[in-house]
Amino acid sequence: MKTAFSNILRSMVIVSVLAVGFVLLPIQPAHALSQPQEAALGIDDLNANPVGGQTGAQDFDPYRVARNIVNFVLSFLGIIAVGIILFAGFKWMTAGGKDEQVTEAQTMLLQGVIGLVIVIAAWGLATWVITRLAEAVTGQS
């Protein structure tokens, strides 16, 4: 029984890590032909400012960074909560009518659903707070 549980848990961790990797994989269109070759290599910037060109520091947005971190962490926690729900369903289905295992699976299922609700509420609250802070500091709506 312990071996089956550890195998299932190991499989859930692997699937969760892979799911997070694919969800967070940056998918962006290729703009290979959208700018001239010199602009793509940064040659124009170097010719205009031979001391060093642009640093990119003016593009730094701390609110975007905070939002990305919150989204990453809460996405991972959401995947774990869904994994708990799926495992509880599997446990319930394989209980074989044993009341103790069914009750344990129901408790686990309820805890997983409560966890998922908390994660979704935390995401909504964090997104709202970060948006309002960005609007208050930058003055843009």
N, C-alpha and C positions, 0 to 999 in steps of 0.2 A: 504494500500500500504506500509506504514511504517513497519507494522508487518511482511509482507511477505519479505521485504528487510532485516529486522533484522534476521529473521529465516534463510534466505539464507546465510547471512554473518556469522551467528553463525555456520551453517553447514560447510561452507568453512573453517573456522578457525579450527574446530574440525578435519576435514579431513586433513588439512595441518599439524596439530600437529601430528596426527597419522602417516601420510606419512613420516614426518621427523623422527619420532621414529623408524619406520620400516626400513628406508633407512640407518639410522645411527646405527642400531642394530649390534653390533659386532658379525659377524658370523665366527667362527673359528672351525676347525676340532678338535675333541677330540683326544689327544695323550695319552690316559690313560695307554697303555701298551708299550709305546715307551722307557721308562726308568725304571730302577729298583726302587723298593719301597723306598729304602734308599735315592736315589738321588731325587726322587719326593718330599720327605718330607724335604730335605735339611740337612739330618743327616750327609752326607759326608762333606758338607761345615762346619758344626759346629765342627766336629771332626778335620778337618784340621786347622781350625782357631777358637779356643775356645773363643776368645775375642768377636766375634760378627759376623763372616761370612761376606758375601758380602753385600754391601749396594744397589747395582744396579745403583749407580750414574754414572758408566762408560757407561751405556746403554742409558743415557739421550741424546736425539738429538733435539736441539732447532729448527732445520729446519723442522723436522717431526712434531713437535708440532705446529709450525707456519702454515705449510701446512694443518694440520688437522683443525685448527681454521678457516683458509680461506675457506676450503672446506665446513665446517659446515655452516658458515655464508652465503656463496654464494649459497649453496644448499637451504637454507631456503628462501633466496630472490628469487631464481628461482622458487620455489614452489608457492610463493606469486604471481609472475608474471604470471605463468601459470593459477593460480586461477583467476586473473584479466581477462585474455584472455577468460577463460571459462565463467566467469560471463558476460562479454561483449557479447559473442555469445548467451548466454541465453537471455540477455536483448534485443538483436537484433531480436531473433526469436519470442519473446513475445511482440514486439512493436505493432503489429497489424496494420502495415502500417502507423503509426503516424510518420511523417517526423522528428519531434523534437526528439523523442526517438531513431529513427534509427540513426540520426546524432550523438546523445550522445553515443550510443553504438559503432558506428564506431570510434569515437574519443577515447573511452576507449580501444577499441581493438588495435588501433594504439599505444596508450601509453603503453599497456601491451607488445606488440611486441618490441617496442623500449627498454623497461625495460629489457626484456629477452635478447636482443642483448647486452645491456650494462653489464648484469650479466655474460654472456658467455665471453665477451671480458675481463672483470675484472678477471675472473677466469684464462683465458689463460695468461694474463699479470702477475698476481700474481704467478702462477705456474712457469712461465719462470724466474721471478726475484728470487724467492726462490731457484730454482734449480741452477741458475748461482751464487748466493751468497754461496750456499753450496759447489759448485765446486771451487770457488775462495778461500774459507777459508780452506777447507780440502785438496785441491790439487788433488782431485779425479775427474775423468770425468764420 
